[in-house]
Amino acid sequence: MKAVVVYESMYGNTHLIAEAIGSGMREKADVAVVPVGEATAAALDDADLVVAGGPTHAHGMSRPESRTAAVQATEKPDSTLEVDPDAEGPGLREWFATLGSHAANAAAFDTRFDLPAAITGRASKGIARNLRRHGYTVIAEPESFFVTKQTHLEADEEARARQWGADLAAILVPASR
């Protein structure tokens, strides 16, 4: 099985979660973890599973304005934030605008604060909706992974992401009997 994990990340948390998801799938799949700017049609060719995720900005997927504001936040005095090396370029929203139709399985995730979704929103719901619009069959409920107010991953979120990745792979490649 071939899997591609596509991520958008501003401060590195979503990138870490994407890597952990990929790690969880590697026992049953050949996995590529790629930033959204490198998620070309060729990168998705022959993928049996595409997992896409990004940060939650203003209750949903990021926009160019919210990404600019995220970068500007790193430039403030006393800021300890750092921009992820892959943050430059398009986000998931722009990627979906250019993505063709694909007949493969998919799943969606996001990173957000650990508060009720009614307060924070969830980018993963919009990601899943867009995946369906492009012909993907979404095989799992959208998943959220949590960051602290200081924009660090909550404890055990990488382990939870690895397990989620393993669970996704197991849906498509059940254990041998």
Secondary structure as a PSIPRED ss2 file (coil, helix, strand):
# PSIPRED VFORMAT (PSIPRED V4.0)

   1 M C   1.000  0.000  0.000
   2 K E   0.000  0.000  1.000
   3 A E   0.000  0.000  1.000
   4 V E   0.000  0.000  1.000
   5 V E   0.000  0.000  1.000
   6 V E   0.000  0.000  1.000
   7 Y E   0.000  0.000  1.000
   8 E C   1.000  0.000  0.000
   9 S C   1.000  0.000  0.000
  10 M C   1.000  0.000  0.000
  11 Y C   1.000  0.000  0.000
  12 G C   1.000  0.000  0.000
  13 N H   0.000  1.000  0.000
  14 T H   0.000  1.000  0.000
  15 H H   0.000  1.000  0.000
  16 L H   0.000  1.000  0.000
  17 I H   0.000  1.000  0.000
  18 A H   0.000  1.000  0.000
  19 E H   0.000  1.000  0.000
  20 A H   0.000  1.000  0.000
  21 I H   0.000  1.000  0.000
  22 G H   0.000  1.000  0.000
  23 S H   0.000  1.000  0.000
  24 G H   0.000  1.000  0.000
  25 M H   0.000  1.000  0.000
  26 R C   1.000  0.000  0.000
  27 E C   1.000  0.000  0.000
  28 K C   1.000  0.000  0.000
  29 A C   1.000  0.000  0.000
  30 D E   0.000  0.000  1.000
  31 V E   0.000  0.000  1.000
  32 A E   0.000  0.000  1.000
  33 V E   0.000  0.000  1.000
  34 V E   0.000  0.000  1.000
  35 P E   0.000  0.000  1.000
  36 V H   0.000  1.000  0.000
  37 G H   0.000  1.000  0.000
  38 E H   0.000  1.000  0.000
  39 A C   1.000  0.000  0.000
  40 T C   1.000  0.000  0.000
  41 A H   0.000  1.000  0.000
  42 A H   0.000  1.000  0.000
  43 A H   0.000  1.000  0.000
  44 L H   0.000  1.000  0.000
  45 D C   1.000  0.000  0.000
  46 D C   1.000  0.000  0.000
  47 A C   1.000  0.000  0.000
  48 D C   1.000  0.000  0.000
  49 L E   0.000  0.000  1.000
  50 V E   0.000  0.000  1.000
  51 V E   0.000  0.000  1.000
  52 A E   0.000  0.000  1.000
  53 G E   0.000  0.000  1.000
  54 G E   0.000  0.000  1.000
  55 P E   0.000  0.000  1.000
  56 T C   1.000  0.000  0.000
  57 H E   0.000  0.000  1.000
  58 A C   1.000  0.000  0.000
  59 H E   0.000  0.000  1.000
  60 G E   0.000  0.000  1.000
  61 M C   1.000  0.000  0.000
  62 S C   1.000  0.000  0.000
  63 R C   1.000  0.000  0.000
  64 P H   0.000  1.000  0.000
  65 E H   0.000  1.000  0.000
  66 S H   0.000  1.000  0.000
  67 R H   0.000  1.000  0.000
  68 T H   0.000  1.000  0.000
  69 A H   0.000  1.000  0.000
  70 A H   0.000  1.000  0.000
  71 V H   0.000  1.000  0.000
  72 Q H   0.000  1.000  0.000
  73 A H   0.000  1.000  0.000
  74 T H   0.000  1.000  0.000
  75 E C   1.000  0.000  0.000
  76 K C   1.000  0.000  0.000
  77 P C   1.000  0.000  0.000
  78 D C   1.000  0.000  0.000
  79 S C   1.000  0.000  0.000
  80 T C   1.000  0.000  0.000
  81 L C   1.000  0.000  0.000
  82 E C   1.000  0.000  0.000
  83 V C   1.000  0.000  0.000
  84 D C   1.000  0.000  0.000
  85 P C   1.000  0.000  0.000
  86 D C   1.000  0.000  0.000
  87 A C   1.000  0.000  0.000
  88 E C   1.000  0.000  0.000
  89 G C   1.000  0.000  0.000
  90 P C   1.000  0.000  0.000
  91 G C   1.000  0.000  0.000
  92 L H   0.000  1.000  0.000
  93 R H   0.000  1.000  0.000
  94 E H   0.000  1.000  0.000
  95 W H   0.000  1.000  0.000
  96 F H   0.000  1.000  0.000
  97 A H   0.000  1.000  0.000
  98 T H   0.000  1.000  0.000
  99 L C   1.000  0.000  0.000
 100 G C   1.000  0.000  0.000
 101 S C   1.000  0.000  0.000
 102 H C   1.000  0.000  0.000
 103 A C   1.000  0.000  0.000
 104 A C   1.000  0.000  0.000
 105 N E   0.000  0.000  1.000
 106 A E   0.000  0.000  1.000
 107 A E   0.000  0.000  1.000
 108 A E   0.000  0.000  1.000
 109 F E   0.000  0.000  1.000
 110 D E   0.000  0.000  1.000
 111 T E   0.000  0.000  1.000
 112 R E   0.000  0.000  1.000
 113 F E   0.000  0.000  1.000
 114 D C   1.000  0.000  0.000
 115 L C   1.000  0.000  0.000
 116 P C   1.000  0.000  0.000
 117 A H   0.000  1.000  0.000
 118 A H   0.000  1.000  0.000
 119 I H   0.000  1.000  0.000
 120 T H   0.000  1.000  0.000
 121 G E   0.000  0.000  1.000
 122 R C   1.000  0.000  0.000
 123 A H   0.000  1.000  0.000
 124 S H   0.000  1.000  0.000
 125 K H   0.000  1.000  0.000
 126 G H   0.000  1.000  0.000
 127 I H   0.000  1.000  0.000
 128 A H   0.000  1.000  0.000
 129 R H   0.000  1.000  0.000
 130 N H   0.000  1.000  0.000
 131 L H   0.000  1.000  0.000
 132 R H   0.000  1.000  0.000
 133 R H   0.000  1.000  0.000
 134 H C   1.000  0.000  0.000
 135 G C   1.000  0.000  0.000
 136 Y C   1.000  0.000  0.000
 137 T E   0.000  0.000  1.000
 138 V E   0.000  0.000  1.000
 139 I C   1.000  0.000  0.000
 140 A C   1.000  0.000  0.000
 141 E C   1.000  0.000  0.000
 142 P C   1.000  0.000  0.000
 143 E E   0.000  0.000  1.000
 144 S E   0.000  0.000  1.000
 145 F E   0.000  0.000  1.000
 146 F E   0.000  0.000  1.000
 147 V E   0.000  0.000  1.000
 148 T C   1.000  0.000  0.000
 149 K C   1.000  0.000  0.000
 150 Q C   1.000  0.000  0.000
 151 T C   1.000  0.000  0.000
 152 H C   1.000  0.000  0.000
 153 L E   0.000  0.000  1.000
 154 E C   1.000  0.000  0.000
 155 A C   1.000  0.000  0.000
 156 D C   1.000  0.000  0.000
 157 E H   0.000  1.000  0.000
 158 E H   0.000  1.000  0.000
 159 A H   0.000  1.000  0.000
 160 R H   0.000  1.000  0.000
 161 A H   0.000  1.000  0.000
 162 R H   0.000  1.000  0.000
 163 Q H   0.000  1.000  0.000
 164 W H   0.000  1.000  0.000
 165 G H   0.000  1.000  0.000
 166 A H   0.000  1.000  0.000
 167 D H   0.000  1.000  0.000
 168 L H   0.000  1.000  0.000
 169 A H   0.000  1.000  0.000
 170 A H   0.000  1.000  0.000
 171 I H   0.000  1.000  0.000
 172 L H   0.000  1.000  0.000
 173 V C   1.000  0.000  0.000
 174 P C   1.000  0.000  0.000
 175 A C   1.000  0.000  0.000
 176 S C   1.000  0.000  0.000
 177 R C   1.000  0.000  0.000
